Amino acid sequence: MTTVPVNSGPRRAGFDYLLIAVFLLLLGAPALDKIFHLDQSRAAGENRLPVPPPDAAELRAGHVQKYLAAGEAYFNDHFGFRNQMIRWFQNWKLGLFHDRSVYKVIVGPNRWLFIGEERMVEHFLGIAKFTPAELSAWQKLLERRRDWLAAHGIKYLFVVPPDKQDIYPEELPAWLRNAVPAGRETKLDQFVKFMREHSTVEIVDLRAALLDGKKTAPTYLQNDTHWNMFGGFLACQQVIGVLENQLPNLPPLRAEDFAWTNAPMVGGDLAKMLGTDAPEKNNFKFIAQPSVSLPVVHETTNLVSNWDPHKSCAVSDNAASLTESAMVFHDSFGMFWRPVLGCCFKRVWFVADNREFNPRAVLENHPGVVINEILERYFNNADPVQLMAHDGLP
């Protein structure tokens, strides 16, 4: 009986040669991309800068090990086809295996994206609570800020924009919607109720205005943690409405003074975490009517954050004959206020840090009102005792 070898024949040899050629091509692909720049994929959103090239001075100084380590880190961030391979990996992980845990992003049935970090589930379900001591600490912090400002003739406002899941709970996955307990009370619910019962500090709860506003148009971005320009405008409108009781000279902020246009785009901070270029349909831009005096916003170096000197600061100047001024300490949600809040003020100073309360900046500029804006998920995890110590108020 004759046995034919399995590996014999030209067909098997051809397959071997093809396998070798593919292997060599894949092995050389990173070098080819580095030379010819073949990979045109958008860089993955990693929330950090790529590692710079190693410093030759380290090699000249004899620090060979340090130079080689820096070279390896540089290669890991810059080898050929890195961007494309990261995107393939993320898309396969999501599309083939439906594994989203690594991304810390919650995906709803209609492809709405929600941040899953910072104990989002516990806070949304009302499982995480403020203790009585924490609520009292928030009261003490805000009353100290309010009273110090009042002694200098300045008004005060505290604003907490809601997380997207508060306004669009219907877009959450069923497992999370169905887990909501009866009589749920979130930390923000606790805080608003406590302050209304125990304090006279002006607190702006934006949830009702944003829930009502979404009947007209989407107020949050689908693929991003932030509200859109329309949601930010509604929040500004609510803030101005509350301030009219303290500053009667403020002009109203009216939606009819602007023409709103849908401006689709791609991406978003949550989409970048998933490594996708998902289309964003909920983006808007606005154009002011000719009768509206839009402020001119420009970056400034005269303001410096006490928490982080690298945070952006801006001034909004309005040429109209307005009288009031404001200072706003805010996070990224407040960035959406910069183009429109100045429509009602002669000047607005913006400091992009929601932990901030800068007495020196306040005294140097003496605004008519100070507004503290802090997003709900940051507010849920902030330490009022630490903030109070950093304020440095008497």
N, C-alpha and C positions, 0 to 999 in steps of 0.2 A: 504494500500500500504506500503510495507516494503522497507526501505532505507538502503543500505549497506554502512557502514562507509568507507570513502575513504582510511583511514590509516590502515584498518584492513588487516589481512592476513600475513602469514609468508614471502611472497615475499617482502612486504613493510618493514617489520622488518629487513630482511636481508640487504636490501638496506641501511637502517639507520645505521646498524652496520658497513657496509662497509664504509659509509661516515665518521663515527666517527673514524674508523681505519685510513683512509687516512688523516683526519684532524690531528690526533695525530702524524702520521708519518711525515707529513710536518712540524708540530710544533717542532718535535724533530730532524729533519734533520740537522739543523745548529749545534746542539750539537754533533750529531753523526759524522759529518764531522770534527769538531774541535778535536774530540778524535781519530778518525781512519783515518783522512786525505783521504777521499773518492774522493774529487773533484780534478781531475788532470788537469783541464782547465788552459791554460796559462793566467796569470794575464792581465787584460785589460790595455791598454796604457793610463794612466791618467796624464803623465808628472809631477808627483810628487811622493815623497816617502810616504809610508803608515805611519800613526800616530804611534809613539812608545808606549809601555805600560806606564800606569801612574806611576809616581814616588812615591814610598812608603814614601819617606822623607816628601812629602807634607802632608800625613796623620799623620805622627808622629808629624809634626809641628802644627797640628790642622787645616790645610787648607782643611777641609772636602769637601766643595763645589767645590774647585778647583780640588781635587783628583777625585771626582765623575764625573765632566765634562770631565776630561782627560780620565777617564775610558769609558765614553760613546763614545767619539771620537775614542778611540782605538777599541771598539766593532764594531762601524760602518764600520771600515776599515778591520776587520778581522773575522766577523761572518762566519759560515760555509756555503759553496756553494755560496759565494758572487761572485766569478769570473764567475761561470757557469750562475748565474742568470743575471749578467750584459751582458754576451754574448747573452743569449736568448733574453733579452730585445732589444739589439741593432739589432740583426738579424731579429727579428719579426718587429721591427719598419721600417727596410729597406725593408724586403722581402714582408711583408703583406700589409703595408700601404704606401710604397714608400715614406716615410717621411725622407728626408735627411737634413732638415734645421737645426736640432739640432746639427748635426755633423760638420757643417761648412766645409764640403767637397763636391765638385762638381764631380758627376759621369758621365762620358761620355758613349756613346752608346756601346762602346767596352770595358767597365769596366775600362777605364783609370781614375785615381783619380787625382783631382786638388785641391789645397788649396783654400778655399772660403773666408778666413779671410783677414783682412787688406785692405779692399776695392778692392779686386782683380777684380771684375767685372768692376768697374769704371776705374781702371787703364788699364785693357785689352782693353776696348772699347775706350780709349782715352778721356773719359769724365773728369777725374781728370787731372788738368794741373799744371805745375809750373808757378808761377808768374814771371815777369821780375826780381823782387827783389830777388826771390829765386834762379834763374839761376845765377844772379850776385854774390850771396853769395857763391854758389858752386864754381864759377870761382875764387873768392877771396881766399877761403879755399885751393883749390888745388894749386893755384899759390904760396901761402904763403908756403905750404909744399915743393913744388918743388924748390922754390928759397932758402929756408933755407938749404935744402939738397945740392943744387948746391954749396952753399958757403962752404960746407964741402967736396966737391968733390964726391958727391953721386948722382946717377941717381934716377929718380922717374917714377913710372907707376901707373895708376889708372885703375882698371878692374871691370866691372859690368857684372857678369854672368846673362843671361836672365832667366826669369821664364819659367817653363815648357810649359805653354800655348803659349808662343811666338814661340817655336820650334815645338810643336805638336798641333796647333789650330784645325786640322782636327779631333782630338780626343775629343774635347769639345762637350757638348750637342748642339743640333740644335738650341735651343732657344738663346744660347749665340753666336754661329757662325753667325746666321742670323741677329743678332743685331749690327754687326760690321758696322760702318758708312763708307761711301766712303771717301777716303782721311784721314783715321784715323791717328792721330799722338799721340803717347804715351809720357809719361814723359821722357823715355829713348831716344826716337826720338828727342824730344825737346832739351835735354841736349847735345847729341852728335852733333847735328847741331849747337847749340849755341857755344859750345867749339871750334869747327872747325873754326867758323867764328870770334871768339873773343879771342882765347887763343892758346898758343903753348904747353900746358900741354899734355903729351902723354896719350891718352885715348884708351883703347882696347875694341872694340865692338866685342863680340864673336858670335853674332847671325849668321852671314854668314857662319862661320866655322862650327857651330853646325848643321845648316840646310843642309849644303853640306855633313857633316859627317854622318847624319842619312840615307843617301842613301846607305852607306856601312853597318851600323849596328845601332841599337837603341842607342841613346845618353842619354836618361833619363829613370829612373825607372818608371814602370807603376803604382805602388802602393805607391809611395813615392814622396816627393817634390823635391828630389835631382836628379842631373845627375848621371849616372853610371860611372864606372871606365873608360870606353871608352870616354864618354863625357868629363870627367875631364882631360884625356890625351890630347884630341884635344884642350882643352882650354890651357893647359900647352904648347902645341906645338905652338899655336898662340902667347902666351906671349913670348916664346923664340924667335920666328920669329921677333917680334917687337923689342925686346931687342938687337938683333944682330946689329941693326943700332947704338945703343949706346955703346954696349960692344962687339966689333968685335971678341974677343977671345972665345966667347961662342960656344960650339959645338952644332950642331943641335940635336933636339929630333925627332927620326925617328920611325915611327910605325913598320917598318920591323925589328927593333931591339928587338921586343917583340913577343911572341906567345900568341894570345888572345884566351881565352876559355870561352864559355858560362857556367855560374855556377848558375843554378836556385836555388831559395830560397823561403821562404814564408815571408809574412808580408811587412812592410814598415811603415813609420810614419803615412801616411794617412790611411792605412789599419788598424792600431791600433786605430785610431780615430773612425773608423767604427766598431771596435770590431771583425774583421775578420782575418783569416789566409789565405788570398788570395795568390795564387802562383805568384811568381815574375819571369818572363821569361827574363827580360832585364838586368840581372846582369851578369857582366863579371869579370874575373880575368886575370892577365897577368903573363907571365913568361919571364924573360929577357934572351936573347941569351947569350951564354958563353962569348962573346966578350964585353958585356956591364957591366960596373962597377956600381952596384946598391948602392945607399947610405944606410947607417945605421942610422935609425931614433930612437931617444931616448928622453924620456921626460926630462925636465930640470926645475930646480927651480931657475936658475940664471936670468930668465926673469919673470917679474911680470906685469900683465896688470894694467894700470892706472884706467881702468873702473871697472874691476872685478878681484880681486886677486885670485879667484878660477878658472879662465879660464885656460885651458890647454896650455902649451907652450912646444915646442919640438925643437930639433936641428937635422938637417940632415947632416951627415958627409960622404964625399966620399973619398975613398982611391986613386982614380985616380989622375993623375997629372993635376988637373984643377987649375985655378987661381982666378976666380971670386967668390964672395959671395953675398948673398941676405938676406933680412929680409922681411917677409911676414906677414902683418896684415890681418886676414881673418875670415870668418864665417865658417859654417859647409861645405859649398861647397869647401872651400880651404883644408879641411881635405883630399879630394881625390887627392890633389897635393903632399902631403907629401911623398908618395912612389916614385914619378917619377921626380919631379922638381929638386931634388938634383942630377939627372943624369948629369946635365949641370953645376952644381956649386960645388965648393970645400966644401962649407958649406952654409946651409940655416937655418935661425932662423925663427920659426913659432910661432906667437902669435894669439890665437883663439879668436879674438874680432875684428869685422869689423869696429867698431867705433874708433879703436886705431890708434894713431900716437904718439909713445913714444920717445921723443927726447933723454932722458937719455939712453935708451936701444940702440938707434942708435949710439950715440957717444961712448958708451962703447965698442961696437962691430964693428963699422965702416964697414958696408957692402958696396959692390959696387953699389947696387941698393936696393931701398925700393919699395915694391909692396903693394898697398892697394887694397884689393878685397872686394866687398860688393854686395850681391845678389840684383837683381833688386827690389824685393818687399820691402826690407829693405831700399834701396836707395830711393825709392819713398816716404817713410815716414820719412826719417832722417831729422834732422834739422842742416844744415851746420853752422849756427851761434853758436849753442850749441857745435858742434864738434870743431869749431875754438877756443872757449873759453877754452875747455878742453885740447887742444893741448899745450897751454901755450907758443907758439912761440912768439919771439919779433916782 
